[in-house]
């Protein structure tokens, strides 16, 4: 994204919602991220787009050696070809007409030199200079980045047809990485969901992640982080192998879509402020380690790269141009990520009609931070999806859970010694038998069974929507489809065109959200207070639990103080900063009430 024409990107969403987003928005210069977790889905989408654009297609079957990596490589290469093809088609279009070429330039940020030159072109009279400028503008058009996402901890080991364990390099995450590394893309891999040392070490196998003689990186590394300490630790680990982090992508712990990695009470503004204050340290501490590695290998580290610095970007809950400007102009972030609102932009994301209507109608009370993920990580979920209805129906049958046809989340091995997914029938049946055979009360048994029964087959349900949207499978309301928007979805209530959403992001025209929408910082405080309430009800109140809760609450209190100080600053246009004080003070009062009501006996231990 270093050379991005836009000031925002579209992050990865689910398995299927952004699986073809680069094809949709890349030709307009907008960068986006594809999940490469599900090679089964990817192979089906590759077949669909190969046929649509008349490219040859030969199926890569599961039996083929290294099929997972090959499927990913071939799909990414296909996406790049299609984006390039569409880009050239748009370039050939004439200026001075309402077409996709005009749309390309009109969507650019107003301060873009390219946009300014385009506006100048439209005012020019016929002349040699006018035609030279038109040719120049056309030559400067370029597509958005086609980035990929790997959930670092989703790294299941795999076996051959005889049940023999394959080599470590054939695990899910490493195979996905190899698929990206072997592709022709010049873009980034975004690592999320934790620090996988084994996976990070494997990156060193691929030369594209190292500087060439011109100082360029063909393949770049982006790490999604929850705090500065994590960024520095992961950055140092990679630097010892000569690998550079091109971007640290900060995400709100709870005010986001999909899996929610709640921080220990650290609110986003506090995290951003620490990155702002210590940003230079990321270069000062990491670059010498990288350069030392190059020297140890007898390589010359390009002089042109010695001034390079990692980008700092942020995503999670941003909903207005004023909030985006707060991120870039106040906290110094380079770009912002906008995910959830794009679920209502059919030009940008792959969402089926049934799910799109659920999203359009979604209110605050329709959203829940659920326990449906087999990974055991809180998951932002929408109520009344076909996935929820299907899972409930199965839980009431004699065969609860899924048949587990994909198995990407086979991580638990406590019951059988071999990995099982918590949403799978085999796992749920065994857990139920164990619970029913225990000496627990009937109420305890029911609660425990309900907890395991709500686990959803996300591997399948997060992919079905894309298959349905593209008519690869027949659209119907009973096909189990999950969707994972962030809380922001409550403030976007209809379908939008790509131009409408981009204009909203840049603060052009009327806002797409009402003036009643709370500031993103206010919403995050409310989410963390609610999360704290859940912690009080579920954590063991031993010494370790009390210590954790005290730290959490102290961090939350400090974050609230910092947000109240931000509220005293001048608001950016369209930023609902005036309501922050009253909203946040109400949440602080709620926090104290929760603490006193739910945790009275040990209150002094966590409040001291």
Secondary structure by P-SEA (a helix, b strand, c coil): ccccccccccccccccccccccccccccccccccccccaaaaaaaaaaaaaaaccbbbbbcccccaaaaaaaaaaaaaaaaaaaaaaaaaaacccccccaaaaaaaacccccaaaaaaaaaaaccccaaaaaaaaaaaaacccccbbbbbccccbbbbbccccccccccccaaaaaaaaaaaccccbbbbbcccccaaaaaaccccccccccccccccbbbbbbcccaaaaaaaaaaaaaacccccbbbbbccccccccccccccccaaaaaaaaaacaaaaaaccaaaaaaaaaaaccccccccccbbbbbbbbcccccaaaaaaacccccccccccccccccccccccccaaaaaaaaaccccccccccccccccccccccccaaaaaaaaaaaccccccccccccccccccccccbbbcccaaaaaaaaaaaaaccccaaaaaaaaaaaaaccccccccaaaaaaaacccccccccbbbbbbccccccccccccaaaaaaaaacccccccccccccaaaaaaaaaaaaaaaaaacccccaaaaaaaaaaaaaaaaaaaaaaaaaaccccccccccaaaaaaaaaaaaaaaaaaaccccccccccc
